[in-house]
Amino acid sequence: MYDMKALYQAKSVADAVALRLAHPEAQIIAGGSDVLVQMREGKRAGAELISIQTLDEIRGVSLDPDGTLRIGSLTSFSHITRDSLIQKYINVLGQAVDQVGGPQIRNIGTIGGNTCNGVTSADSASTLHAWDAVVELTGPHGVRRQPIQEFYIRAGVVDIRAGEIQTAILIPKESYENCFGYYIKYAMRSAMDIATLGTSVNVRLSADKKTVERARVAFGVAGPVPLRAVHAEELAAGQPVSLELAERFAQAVKEDINPRDSWRAAKDFRIHIAVESAKRAFIESVKLAGGDL
Amino acid sequence: MSKQVGKNAARVDAYDKVTGRAKYTDDLCDRGALVVKVCRSTIAHGFVKAIDTSAAETVPGVVKVLTCFDVPDIEFPTAGHPWSTDPAHQDVADRKLLNRHVRYYGDDVAAVIAEDEVAAAQALRAIRVEYEELPFVLDAQEAMKDGAPQIHEGCKNNILAHSDVRRGDYETARQEPGLIKVEGWYDTPTVQHCHIENHGCFAYQEAGRVVVVTSTQIPHIVRRVVAQALGLPWGKVRIIKPYIGGGFGNKQDALYEPLCAWCSTQVGGRLVKLECSREETFVSNRVRHAIRTHIISYVRPDGTLAARKLEAFSNQGAYASHGHGVVAKGMNAFPQLYPCPNVECDSWTVYTNRPAAGAMRGYGIPQAMFAGESHIDDICKAIGMSPLEFRRKNLMPVGYVDGFSKNELYSDSFNQCMNKGMELLDYQRKYQEYQNQTGPLRRGVGLAVFWYNTAVWPISLESSSCRMVLNQDGSLQFQTGETEIGQGCDTVYSQMVADAVGIPLSDVHVVSTQDTDVTPFGTGAYASRQTYIGGFSIVQTAQALRERILNIAHEQTRMPAATLDLVDGQIVRKSDGRVLKSLGELATESLYSLEDSQHITAETTAQIKSNAYSFGCSFAEVEVDIPMCKVKLLRLVNVHDCGRLINPALAEAQVHGGMSMAIGYGLSEELKFDPKTGRVLNGNLLDYKLSTFMDHPTLEAAFVENPEPTSPYGTKALGEPPACSPAPAIRNAILNATGVAIDSCPITPHILYRKFREAGLIQE
């Protein structure tokens, strides 16, 4: 039994926007794997809900005419993992979201919900940051696009404005072309867990596979919101592929990360794991890109 | 002679359970029940000064709000122990239905009774409690210091109990020249049982009595505790126990039955239900005692033991519950497992402001084995002896008799179990191969044994009662006070009944539900006693029933009873094997006889004045990823000598469950406490790291079957033993892999990070 004041069922994106304007205090609910848990805990007790669950227009993965990969916000984790476009262009995202919770959660949890929560530990978040994803929001004034790094304002707070709902996550062609990535979820058990640290690395190698053209790395739980380690990325760009580079790349992530001490894990431990994970994820990404280490 | 015992009979409840037809407590509760929710303290220690319930009472749907100022002034015990008529041996009565003196963060201070859950939850949030806060203490040794917060009046230094063991002369023996001293401190965590069905119950009044239907392991004990807590004659209380979704000892305690029963009495006897959420189950039911153990061993270079000392500090938490029995069991195992002529053992059970610790699978032995078996490998490392050789040299020898319990080791269980485990894991080859590895990934193998004894004699009452009622068709119902809690006792009992009476298994109908109004007295499911204890009363009652049946057969067939037998549901003349009539024909004729109608039943109580050792071991193989501070469990093998297996498939399943529990104990599970407030930080299934399937290797269970001579079926404990030795085996495997001796469990990445840094395996 949930302590729910009202439930408004949106019939279309436009309807959802109208409901948002009519009920500014209401909480959007998609899969419900976070909102209902919070209601049960009493944190959102008595809330009004706007359900967007049935809006098939924002569910699914497709390619826009300009080659942008479009992931509808209501697309579930299990859908993303099994989607052929994801597997072809950004397989690491499918692997990352396949580590969320358990099978049931992955069937109801959506990538839109995962990002709108604004939590640093979300398994999709570090990969989306590492691939320069763009968040598409639809509101009373039309569609607005925003780089994911600007979408995250602070822990638990994202930039969704009055009347808006998130309608898609976009991966630009320039971001995914010839790009290969690897995600390491570091957690205390092998399933049903929240990341102690999430590390997502991707690389684009030169045609001869000898040089790193571009390397990107993002972390979850290394700060209040997911973050990129730009010093490490700059260090690796244009450098010849080598194990020594992997080591230097990994050490350089310390310039940018800022995990905290909490009862879940100590800061020094998280930094240690971040460096080791960055090294391993870099090596795996290079291998996936056809590089030889 | 035996036909069903020893076979893999399908569980008698399998079809109902897998189809969802089996009814559990909540399934049985009428949907119109009022809902009880408990208001919990938000401080770890102090007094409730006042409770403002006015806002809560105005919430629509709220029927009544009750507080610690309303409850009867009665302190009651909760432990699921048989009652003792000797006041000196009775459980400590130290809590009321709701408490003004709150002793842990989450203590029960008020209760809301409402028409539905939402109203109850809204009312809870509207209650305002004013406290007088007191300092609190979470650590047992801190709580023992002078000046520590006083948790229960009159309990000096918070010590609930202390006991000791003295053998020989430790102080003199340790002076012997040439001895090697090995010393260690070992810590085990506060963990929770995490049975799949949370505790819940519902209560109502009928004909002036209180009826409670509850998810419990111990209906007859709960009846007594509810009566004590409410100040009622025991006969005014009736407890019904349907199927339950696991208990593992948490439900070997009166949990919320007394409060639920009392709430019903406060609303005119209306039906009320109280269901614990998972979060409440972590904090406000029972937990396993965290025990810190200090062991000193003086060892000769040849691996013999000269003198040993043990000190164990058991963290009782806020209320006595099972109290000192838990650490005392572990301490008493110490001088038995590795006999040594000069031993000093002391154990203390100490109140702290943690959740109350009670019974949990293994009852002190998983803690004692983690400390004791880790220490044995520390000795082996110190003197350069192989862990296997040291154990062969020092473990309890065949023929050992414990002076107190009179338990005897009849067979060479330890060596036989170790031999089997060794072969399965290829232990010796791997142990050598894994010495002195380098590189980030290293493998190791580890071994640990365990000591366990079945049942509680002679510390407490051991008896078992059984009733059998014959039907017209020759089938029968039987009942015992020992309870099915998922472990499969209904099935193995049915197998025993079939053999003992002489009827097909299909003619045996177990009455699974215990109802204290109709079920023969029995103390319930605990101490791994079911199969052992139940066997006595089943055999005895079956004998009585057979006598009745054969006497009636004599009347009906005119053959002397002594010449008759009951085989497979047929009355047989022994001399020529001729079937004279079926049991069904006999029963029908008897019941409907116009001359002498007989309802054929038997009911007896068996007195059990024995107890049996049940021993075994675990072998683990791990791969340690040193830079990632992670342990991957590659293999885990448990070998048990639990006597003759009644149902090998169920025995194997029982072992798998215990091993699974122990993997979490060894590697991931612990309740964490906020040092600033005393609050449990991770009381939910996300943050409390119960191990998952993905963290398990294929669990391997093996058996050595030495029939136990004291048991009618040659059987002994298997419920708790599987959880006792895997954690130290894993710990010892990590030692073999890395050379790093971990002194606490769970062995999490956080611990490994610190230890690997100290050992220089990780550089910054």
HADDOCK unambig.tbl for C-alpha pairs under 7 A between the chains (distance, minus, plus):
assign (segid A and resid 1 and name CA) (segid B and resid 117 and name CA) 6.70 0.50 0.50
assign (segid A and resid 1 and name CA) (segid B and resid 118 and name CA) 6.78 0.50 0.50
assign (segid A and resid 2 and name CA) (segid B and resid 118 and name CA) 6.81 0.50 0.50
assign (segid A and resid 3 and name CA) (segid B and resid 118 and name CA) 5.61 0.50 0.50
assign (segid A and resid 189 and name CA) (segid B and resid 689 and name CA) 6.96 0.50 0.50
assign (segid A and resid 189 and name CA) (segid B and resid 691 and name CA) 6.65 0.50 0.50
assign (segid A and resid 189 and name CA) (segid B and resid 695 and name CA) 6.54 0.50 0.50
assign (segid A and resid 190 and name CA) (segid B and resid 694 and name CA) 5.50 0.50 0.50
assign (segid A and resid 190 and name CA) (segid B and resid 695 and name CA) 5.75 0.50 0.50
assign (segid A and resid 191 and name CA) (segid B and resid 692 and name CA) 6.54 0.50 0.50
assign (segid A and resid 191 and name CA) (segid B and resid 694 and name CA) 6.24 0.50 0.50
assign (segid A and resid 193 and name CA) (segid B and resid 686 and name CA) 6.22 0.50 0.50
assign (segid A and resid 269 and name CA) (segid B and resid 753 and name CA) 6.88 0.50 0.50
assign (segid A and resid 273 and name CA) (segid B and resid 628 and name CA) 6.36 0.50 0.50
assign (segid A and resid 276 and name CA) (segid B and resid 627 and name CA) 6.85 0.50 0.50
